[in-house]
Amino acid sequence: MTCLRLEIRKPKILQGYVDADYAGDLNQRRSIMGYVFTVAESIVSWKVELQNTVALSTIKAEYMAAVEAFKEALRLRELVGTFRIIKDSIQIYYISQSVIHLAKDHMYHNRTKHIDVKYHRICQ
């Protein structure tokens, strides 16, 4: 007796999760950032490292981490997109509501003027 297994394949989505720990390194006072990307519940990319610059606020540390994750998402979309195993959309999850608001409108508050222009790439 032979069983026939039918699988309905859903389009797989590239999902990312990102977070930062403000001034997590007690020696140099730099923030620790990390992200992980998955496709079909399998990890395809991850990174945890000290940020290159000292963040002056929690929102800046979180925002710099989000931009690094965004750049990795673009790179991964090109890579796995060639194999046509994912949909075009990418979902990136942030813990910080401030990062979401800043990404949507980077002029939302005067206290965020110090964030470098290069970090506003996420808005494009």
Backbone as a printed PyTorch tensor [residue, N CA C, xyz], in Angstrom:
tensor([[[ 0.8380, -1.1620,  0.0000],
         [ 0.0000,  0.0000,  0.0000],
         [ 0.8950,  1.2400,  0.0000]],

        [[ 0.5990,  2.1530, -0.8900],
         [ 1.3860,  3.3700, -1.0210],
         [ 0.5530,  4.5660, -0.5880]],

        [[ 1.1430,  5.4010,  0.2270],
         [ 0.4750,  6.6300,  0.6520],
         [ 0.9770,  7.7780, -0.1980]],

        [[ 0.0780,  8.5980, -0.5950],
         [ 0.4320,  9.7810, -1.3690],
         [ 0.2690, 10.9960, -0.4690]],

        [[ 1.3380, 11.7160, -0.3110],
         [ 1.3120, 12.8870,  0.5690],
         [ 1.2410, 14.1380, -0.2850]],

        [[ 0.2270, 14.9200, -0.0270],
         [ 0.0300, 16.1470, -0.7730],
         [ 0.3690, 17.3300,  0.1260]],

        [[ 1.3140, 18.1350, -0.3060],
         [ 1.6930, 19.3250,  0.4570],
         [ 1.2490, 20.5560, -0.3020]],

        [[ 0.5610, 21.4120,  0.3970],
         [ 0.2010, 22.6890, -0.1920],
         [ 1.2600, 23.6820,  0.2470]],

        [[ 1.9950, 24.1710, -0.6920],
         [ 3.0950, 25.0730, -0.3680],
         [ 2.6150, 26.5120, -0.3330]],

        [[ 2.7740, 27.0990,  0.8130],
         [ 2.4770, 28.5200,  0.9550],
         [ 3.7120, 29.3010,  0.5500]],

        [[ 3.5310, 30.4910,  0.0020],
         [ 4.7050, 31.3100, -0.2840],
         [ 5.4340, 31.6230,  1.0210]],

        [[ 6.7100, 31.4170,  1.0120],
         [ 7.4970, 31.6540,  2.2130],
         [ 7.8590, 33.1300,  2.3040]],

        [[ 7.8870, 33.6350,  3.5160],
         [ 8.1650, 35.0450,  3.7550],
         [ 9.4790, 35.1660,  4.5120]],

        [[10.2950, 36.0990,  4.0940],
         [11.5140, 36.4230,  4.8150],
         [11.1200, 37.2870,  6.0070]],

        [[11.4240, 36.7890,  7.2080],
         [11.0670, 37.5130,  8.4260],
         [12.3300, 37.8330,  9.2040]],

        [[12.3660, 39.0490,  9.7610],
         [13.5080, 39.4630, 10.5590],
         [13.0720, 39.9600, 11.9200]],

        [[13.9320, 39.7550, 12.8850],
         [13.7000, 40.2210, 14.2470],
         [14.9590, 40.9670, 14.6700]],

        [[14.7940, 42.1630, 15.2240],
         [15.9410, 43.0060, 15.5550],
         [15.7580, 43.6410, 16.9270]],

        [[16.8760, 43.8020, 17.6300],
         [16.8430, 44.4540, 18.9300],
         [18.2380, 44.9830, 19.2490]],

        [[18.2960, 45.8880, 20.2070],
         [19.5730, 46.4410, 20.6660],
         [19.5170, 46.6220, 22.1740]],

        [[20.6820, 46.5120, 22.7880],
         [20.8260, 46.7210, 24.2250],
         [21.6550, 47.9810, 24.4140]],

        [[21.0090, 49.0640, 24.8040],
         [21.6640, 50.3630, 24.9420],
         [22.7840, 50.3010, 25.9810]],

        [[23.9960, 50.6700, 25.5530],
         [25.1910, 50.7080, 26.4030],
         [25.4080, 49.3770, 27.1240]],

        [[25.1750, 48.2880, 26.4210],
         [25.3090, 46.9580, 27.0130],
         [26.7320, 46.5660, 27.3380]],

        [[27.7080, 47.1350, 26.6390],
         [29.1140, 46.8710, 26.9140],
         [29.5690, 47.8360, 28.0040]],

        [[29.8330, 47.3350, 29.1940],
         [30.1550, 48.2000, 30.3250],
         [31.5350, 48.8440, 30.2210]],

        [[32.4380, 48.2620, 29.4510],
         [33.7860, 48.8340, 29.3360],
         [33.8220, 50.0280, 28.3930]],

        [[33.2600, 49.8870, 27.2090],
         [33.3160, 50.9500, 26.2070],
         [32.0120, 51.7200, 26.0720]],

        [[30.9660, 51.2860, 26.7790],
         [29.6370, 51.9130, 26.7570],
         [28.9900, 51.8920, 25.3770]],

        [[29.3940, 50.9440, 24.5470],
         [28.7410, 50.7950, 23.2500],
         [27.5560, 49.8460, 23.3890]],

        [[26.6300, 49.9960, 22.4880],
         [25.4230, 49.1760, 22.5160],
         [25.6520, 47.8720, 21.7720]],

        [[24.9390, 46.8540, 22.1930],
         [24.9870, 45.5500, 21.5420],
         [23.7370, 45.4340, 20.6880]],

        [[23.9240, 45.0970, 19.4210],
         [22.7730, 44.9410, 18.5340],
         [22.7640, 43.5390, 17.9560]],

        [[21.5570, 43.0900, 17.6140],
         [21.4440, 41.7720, 17.0210],
         [20.2080, 41.6510, 16.1630]],

        [[20.3060, 40.7780, 15.1720],
         [19.1450, 40.4650, 14.3390],
         [19.2210, 39.0210, 13.8920]],

        [[18.0600, 38.4900, 13.5330],
         [17.9730, 37.1440, 12.9880],
         [16.9090, 37.1670, 11.8850]],

        [[17.1940, 36.4570, 10.7890],
         [16.2480, 36.3410,  9.6800],
         [15.9160, 34.8780,  9.4630]],

        [[14.6200, 34.6430,  9.2210],
         [14.1530, 33.2840,  9.0080],
         [13.3280, 33.2000,  7.7270]],

        [[13.3430, 32.0280,  7.1340],
         [12.4450, 31.6710,  6.0390],
         [11.8910, 30.2970,  6.3900]],

        [[10.5780, 30.1990,  6.4510],
         [ 9.9100, 28.9380,  6.7950],
         [10.4210, 28.3870,  8.1250]],

        [[10.5530, 29.2560,  9.1050],
         [10.9770, 28.9090, 10.4540],
         [12.3980, 28.3710, 10.5360]],

        [[13.1970, 28.5950,  9.5150],
         [14.6060, 28.2100,  9.5230],
         [15.4560, 29.4670,  9.4730]],

        [[16.4740, 29.5190, 10.3070],
         [17.3480, 30.6840, 10.3460],
         [18.2280, 30.6920,  9.1000]],

        [[18.2240, 31.8310,  8.3950],
         [19.0660, 31.9700,  7.2110],
         [20.1900, 32.9750,  7.4290]],

        [[20.0470, 33.8460,  8.4300],
         [21.0960, 34.8190,  8.7200],
         [20.8950, 35.3660, 10.1220]],

        [[22.0100, 35.6080, 10.8170],
         [21.9220, 36.2300, 12.1270],
         [23.2260, 36.9390, 12.4250]],

        [[23.1410, 37.9090, 13.3380],
         [24.3340, 38.6670, 13.7000],
         [24.1180, 39.3140, 15.0630]],

        [[25.1290, 39.2520, 15.9010],
         [25.1520, 39.9520, 17.1810],
         [26.5280, 40.5860, 17.2940]],

        [[26.5530, 41.8990, 17.5460],
         [27.8430, 42.5740, 17.6470],
         [27.7020, 43.8930, 18.4030]],

        [[28.8550, 44.4360, 18.8020],
         [28.8810, 45.7800, 19.3620],
         [28.7220, 46.7690, 18.2250]],

        [[27.9580, 47.8200, 18.4570],
         [27.8120, 48.8460, 17.4320],
         [29.1170, 49.6360, 17.3150]],

        [[29.3750, 50.1490, 16.1150],
         [30.6250, 50.8690, 15.8630],
         [30.7290, 52.1850, 16.6200]],

        [[29.6090, 52.8540, 16.8250],
         [29.6250, 54.1520, 17.4880],
         [28.8980, 54.0640, 18.8280]],

        [[29.2080, 54.9980, 19.6980],
         [28.5220, 55.0730, 20.9800],
         [27.2040, 55.8090, 20.7620]],

        [[26.1160, 55.1470, 21.0560],
         [24.7950, 55.7610, 20.8870],
         [24.5220, 56.6930, 22.0680]],

        [[23.9260, 57.8340, 21.7690],
         [23.6270, 58.8080, 22.8110],
         [22.2760, 58.5720, 23.4760]],

        [[21.4880, 57.6680, 22.9200],
         [20.1770, 57.3790, 23.4900],
         [19.7570, 55.9660, 23.1010]],

        [[18.7570, 55.4780, 23.7950],
         [18.2250, 54.1500, 23.4830],
         [17.6420, 54.1100, 22.0790]],

        [[16.9410, 55.1660, 21.7050],
         [16.3190, 55.1830, 20.3790],
         [17.3800, 55.1510, 19.2770]],

        [[18.5110, 55.8270, 19.4870],
         [19.5540, 55.8000, 18.4650],
         [20.1580, 54.4050, 18.3580]],

        [[20.3860, 53.7510, 19.4770],
         [20.9160, 52.3840, 19.4440],
         [19.9470, 51.4520, 18.7330]],

        [[18.6650, 51.5650, 19.0470],
         [17.6530, 50.7260, 18.4080],
         [17.5320, 51.0340, 16.9160]],

        [[17.6040, 52.2990, 16.5840],
         [17.4590, 52.7140, 15.1840],
         [18.6540, 52.2570, 14.3510]],

        [[19.8600, 52.3660, 14.9020],
         [21.0460, 51.8960, 14.1750],
         [20.9730, 50.3900, 13.9540]],

        [[20.4710, 49.6510, 14.9280],
         [20.2950, 48.2060, 14.7700],
         [19.2660, 47.8990, 13.6940]],

        [[18.1840, 48.6690, 13.6630],
         [17.1360, 48.4610, 12.6560],
         [17.6720, 48.7080, 11.2510]],

        [[18.5030, 49.7260, 11.0940],
         [19.0730, 50.0210,  9.7710],
         [20.0010, 48.9020,  9.3250]],

        [[20.8140, 48.3700, 10.2400],
         [21.6900, 47.2470,  9.8810],
         [20.8710, 46.0290,  9.4730]],

        [[19.7790, 45.7770, 10.1880],
         [18.8980, 44.6620,  9.8270],
         [18.2260, 44.9110,  8.4850]],

        [[17.8540, 46.1400,  8.2260],
         [17.2260, 46.5010,  6.9530],
         [18.1900, 46.2520,  5.7890]],

        [[19.4560, 46.6280,  5.9550],
         [20.4500, 46.3900,  4.8990],
         [20.6530, 44.8970,  4.6620]],

        [[20.6530, 44.1170,  5.7440],
         [20.7790, 42.6640,  5.5970],
         [19.5540, 42.0870,  4.9020]],

        [[18.3770, 42.6190,  5.1970],
         [17.1510, 42.1420,  4.5480],
         [17.1950, 42.3810,  3.0470]],

        [[17.7010, 43.5350,  2.6390],
         [17.8250, 43.8070,  1.2020],
         [18.7980, 42.8380,  0.5430]],

        [[19.8980, 42.5570,  1.2170],
         [20.8820, 41.6120,  0.6750],
         [20.2810, 40.2120,  0.5860]],

        [[19.5710, 39.7970,  1.6190],
         [18.9640, 38.4640,  1.6130],
         [17.8560, 38.3410,  0.5830]],

        [[17.1060, 39.4180,  0.3760],
         [16.0380, 39.3710, -0.6240],
         [16.6230, 39.1070, -2.0060]],

        [[17.7520, 39.7300, -2.3020],
         [18.4100, 39.4760, -3.5820],
         [18.8930, 38.0240, -3.6620]],

        [[19.4600, 37.5350, -2.5650],
         [20.0210, 36.1860, -2.5580],
         [18.9490, 35.1060, -2.6960]],

        [[17.9660, 35.1160, -1.8100],
         [16.9540, 34.0680, -1.8640],
         [15.9050, 34.3430, -2.9310]],

        [[15.8250, 35.5680, -3.3990],
         [14.9010, 35.8930, -4.4790],
         [15.2800, 35.2190, -5.7830]],

        [[16.5710, 34.9760, -5.9600],
         [17.0070, 34.2970, -7.1800],
         [16.5240, 32.8500, -7.2260]],

        [[16.2780, 32.2700, -6.0610],
         [15.7800, 30.8960, -6.0010],
         [14.2590, 30.8310, -6.0310]],

        [[13.6070, 31.9830, -5.9770],
         [12.1500, 32.0950, -6.0350],
         [11.4510, 31.2550, -4.9730]],

        [[11.9940, 31.3080, -3.7770],
         [11.3780, 30.5440, -2.6910],
         [10.6460, 31.4360, -1.7050]],

        [[10.7140, 32.7400, -1.9060],
         [10.0100, 33.6410, -0.9950],
         [ 9.1680, 34.6190, -1.7810]],

        [[ 8.2180, 35.2200, -1.0670],
         [ 7.4490, 36.3040, -1.6480],
         [ 8.3160, 37.5520, -1.6440]],

        [[ 7.8570, 38.5710, -2.3340],
         [ 8.6050, 39.8190, -2.3920],
         [ 8.6300, 40.5620, -1.0650]],

        [[ 7.6260, 40.3780, -0.2530],
         [ 7.5570, 41.1510,  0.9840],
         [ 8.5210, 40.6110,  2.0340]],

        [[ 8.9810, 41.5350,  2.8640],
         [ 9.8550, 41.2050,  3.9800],
         [ 9.2020, 41.7700,  5.2320]],

        [[ 9.1240, 40.9740,  6.2630],
         [ 8.5760, 41.4460,  7.5300],
         [ 9.7180, 41.5610,  8.5280]],

        [[ 9.8820, 42.7540,  9.1010],
         [10.8930, 42.9650, 10.1310],
         [10.1770, 43.4240, 11.3970]],

        [[10.4550, 42.7500, 12.4810],
         [ 9.7950, 43.0340, 13.7430],
         [10.7610, 43.7590, 14.6790]],

        [[10.2740, 44.8570, 15.2570],
         [11.0260, 45.6460, 16.2200],
         [10.2970, 45.5890, 17.5530]],

        [[11.0370, 45.6790, 18.6100],
         [10.4200, 45.7770, 19.9260],
         [10.0470, 47.2240, 20.2120]],

        [[10.8590, 48.1420, 19.7350],
         [10.7170, 49.5550, 20.0730],
         [ 9.6860, 50.2650, 19.1940]],

        [[ 8.6630, 50.8130, 19.8040],
         [ 7.6810, 51.6170, 19.0670],
         [ 8.3190, 52.9110, 18.5670]],

        [[ 9.3040, 53.4140, 19.2920],
         [ 9.9840, 54.6430, 18.8760],
         [10.6710, 54.4730, 17.5280]],

        [[11.2690, 53.3050, 17.3010],
         [11.9290, 53.0360, 16.0190],
         [10.9080, 53.0230, 14.8970]],

        [[ 9.7590, 52.4360, 15.1400],
         [ 8.7170, 52.3950, 14.1170],
         [ 8.2610, 53.8020, 13.7680]],

        [[ 8.0370, 54.6320, 14.7630],
         [ 7.6100, 56.0110, 14.5090],
         [ 8.7130, 56.8100, 13.8230]],

        [[ 9.9480, 56.6090, 14.2430],
         [11.0620, 57.3320, 13.6360],
         [11.2770, 56.9000, 12.1860]],

        [[11.0860, 55.6200, 11.8760],
         [11.2300, 55.1470, 10.5050],
         [10.1470, 55.7180,  9.6030]],

        [[ 8.9610, 55.9010, 10.1470],
         [ 7.8670, 56.4560,  9.3450],
         [ 8.0310, 57.9530,  9.1270]],

        [[ 8.4770, 58.6690, 10.1470],
         [ 8.6380, 60.1130, 10.0480],
         [ 9.8390, 60.5180, 10.8940]],

        [[11.0230, 60.6000, 10.2510],
         [12.2480, 60.8330, 11.0170],
         [12.3660, 62.2430, 11.5720]],

        [[11.3990, 63.1070, 11.3180],
         [11.4170, 64.4540, 11.8680],
         [10.3860, 64.6010, 12.9890]],

        [[ 9.9930, 63.5050, 13.5920],
         [ 8.8760, 63.5700, 14.5260],
         [ 9.2290, 64.2360, 15.8530]],

        [[10.5120, 64.4350, 16.1420],
         [10.8700, 65.0500, 17.4040],
         [12.2250, 65.7350, 17.2810]],

        [[12.3610, 66.8730, 17.9270],
         [13.6170, 67.6230, 17.8450],
         [14.7840, 66.8840, 18.4880]],

        [[14.5260, 66.0170, 19.4330],
         [15.6170, 65.3210, 20.1100],
         [16.2630, 64.2440, 19.2400]],

        [[15.7310, 63.9770, 18.0750],
         [16.3190, 62.9660, 17.1920],
         [17.1450, 63.5800, 16.0730]],

        [[17.3880, 64.8800, 16.1220],
         [18.1570, 65.5310, 15.0580],
         [19.5910, 65.0240, 14.9800]],

        [[20.1230, 64.5160, 16.0770],
         [21.5150, 64.0930, 16.0950],
         [21.7550, 62.7800, 15.3490]],

        [[20.7000, 62.0780, 14.9980],
         [20.8790, 60.8050, 14.2940],
         [21.3540, 61.0930, 12.8730]],

        [[22.4450, 60.4570, 12.5110],
         [23.0770, 60.7260, 11.2190],
         [22.1590, 60.4420, 10.0500]],

        [[22.3940, 61.1520,  8.9720],
         [21.5880, 60.9970,  7.7630],
         [21.6790, 59.5690,  7.2260]],

        [[22.8310, 58.9320,  7.3880],
         [22.9750, 57.5770,  6.8330],
         [22.0240, 56.5810,  7.4800]],

        [[21.5710, 56.8560,  8.6920],
         [20.6550, 55.9500,  9.3480],
         [19.2300, 56.1090,  8.8600]],

        [[18.9430, 57.1830,  8.1470],
         [17.5920, 57.3850,  7.6350],
         [17.3580, 56.6310,  6.3290]],

        [[18.2780, 55.7900,  5.9290],
         [18.1040, 54.9630,  4.7340],
         [16.9030, 54.0330,  4.8760]],

        [[16.5790, 53.6910,  6.0860],
         [15.4600, 52.7810,  6.3410],
         [14.1380, 53.3580,  5.8280]],

        [[14.0540, 54.6660,  5.7040],
         [12.8020, 55.3060,  5.2720],
         [12.5670, 55.1660,  3.7820]],

        [[13.5690, 54.8160,  3.0120],
         [13.4270, 54.7650,  1.5570],
         [12.6430, 53.5700,  1.0980]]])
